[in-house]
Amino acid sequence: MIRAATPADAPTLARLQSVLPEPSPDLLESALDDGAMTPATALVSTADADTPVAYLLAVPGEAVYVAELVVAPDHRREGRARALLDACAARAGPDAALTVTVAPDNEAARSCYRACGFEKEGRVPDFFDDGDAVRYRRD
């Protein structure tokens, strides 16, 4: 099941976020803050007992930017990333594009995005603390 993240999900999402090499904890916190004036959105994919096992953090713009997408290792290859991306696209509307940046050496993520219909746009120099990123887009 895909649903909007809630403040009660914060501890679980923080644990999931800890696997990222360059997480954005402030952006995630603002997306979960009911009173915050932030455009960031967090969606979760849940398992039994409504526990999040994956999440997507997105920021609207000219295209919706997928800032973070994390699936717990025990729940990979279950279609959760695709379901979260599709839900994000549906929320953004039929004319919205999605973009994402990935480390060039993260072949697992790059393969996932390609399988989900993203196409490579190009490199983004010095995007990450340790180097470049590859930008992908899905229209």
C-alpha positions in Angstrom: 0.0 0.0 0.0 1.2 3.5 -0.8 0.1 6.4 1.4 1.3 9.9 2.5 3.9 9.8 5.3 2.8 11.0 8.7 4.8 12.4 11.7 4.4 9.0 13.4 6.5 7.5 10.6 9.5 9.7 11.4 11.6 7.1 13.4 11.1 4.4 10.8 11.9 6.8 7.9 15.0 8.1 9.7 16.3 4.5 10.0 15.6 3.9 6.3 17.2 7.2 5.5 20.4 6.2 7.3 21.4 3.9 4.4 21.7 6.8 2.0 25.2 8.2 1.4 24.0 11.8 1.4 20.6 12.0 3.2 18.6 15.2 3.6 17.2 14.8 7.1 16.0 18.4 7.3 14.0 18.0 4.1 12.5 14.8 5.3 11.6 16.4 8.7 9.9 19.3 6.9 7.9 17.0 4.7 6.6 15.2 7.9 5.9 18.5 9.8 2.1 19.0 9.6 2.5 22.7 10.3 5.5 23.4 8.0 5.1 25.6 4.9 7.1 23.3 2.7 6.4 21.9 -0.7 8.2 18.6 0.0 6.1 15.5 0.0 6.9 12.1 1.5 5.1 8.9 0.4 5.6 5.5 2.0 5.1 1.9 0.9 3.9 -0.2 3.8 4.1 -3.8 4.8 2.1 -5.7 7.4 0.8 -3.6 10.2 1.1 -0.4 8.1 4.8 -0.2 8.8 6.8 1.8 6.2 9.4 -0.3 4.4 10.1 2.2 1.7 9.7 5.9 1.1 10.0 8.6 -1.6 10.8 12.2 -0.8 9.9 14.7 -3.6 10.0 18.4 -4.2 7.9 20.1 -6.9 9.4 22.4 -9.5 9.5 22.7 -13.3 9.7 18.9 -12.9 9.0 17.0 -9.7 12.5 16.2 -8.2 12.7 12.8 -6.4 15.2 13.8 -3.7 15.3 10.4 -2.0 13.9 6.9 -2.7 14.8 4.2 -0.2 13.6 0.6 0.0 14.5 -1.6 3.0 16.9 -4.4 1.9 14.4 -7.1 2.9 11.8 -5.6 0.6 13.7 -4.9 -2.5 12.6 -6.4 -5.8 9.0 -6.3 -4.7 8.0 -3.4 -7.0 8.0 -0.9 -4.2 10.2 1.7 -5.9 8.1 1.6 -9.1 4.9 1.9 -7.1 6.2 4.9 -5.2 7.4 6.6 -8.4 4.0 5.9 -10.1 2.1 7.3 -7.1 4.4 10.4 -7.1 3.7 10.9 -10.8 -0.1 10.4 -10.3 -0.1 13.1 -7.6 1.9 15.5 -9.8 -0.6 15.2 -12.6 -0.6 13.9 -16.2 1.7 16.6 -17.6 4.3 16.5 -14.8 7.8 15.1 -15.3 9.9 13.4 -12.7 13.6 13.9 -12.3 16.2 12.2 -10.1 20.0 12.4 -9.6 22.1 9.3 -9.0 25.7 8.6 -8.3 27.4 7.4 -11.5 28.6 4.2 -9.7 25.2 3.3 -8.3 24.3 0.9 -11.0 21.5 -0.7 -9.0 19.7 2.7 -8.7 20.4 3.6 -12.3 19.0 0.3 -13.5 15.9 0.7 -11.4 15.2 4.2 -12.8 15.8 3.0 -16.4 13.4 0.1 -15.7 10.8 2.6 -14.4 10.9 4.6 -17.7 13.5 7.3 -16.8 15.9 8.4 -19.5 19.4 9.8 -18.9 19.6 13.5 -19.3 23.3 14.0 -18.5 25.9 14.5 -15.8 25.6 17.2 -13.1 29.1 18.2 -12.0 29.9 18.3 -8.3 26.3 17.5 -7.3 27.3 15.3 -4.4 29.9 16.0 -1.8 32.1 13.4 -3.4 31.5 14.1 -7.0 29.2 14.2 -10.0 25.6 12.8 -10.4 23.7 11.5 -13.4 20.3 13.1 -13.9 17.4 11.0 -15.2 14.0 12.2 -16.3 10.6 10.6 -16.9 7.9 12.5 -18.8 
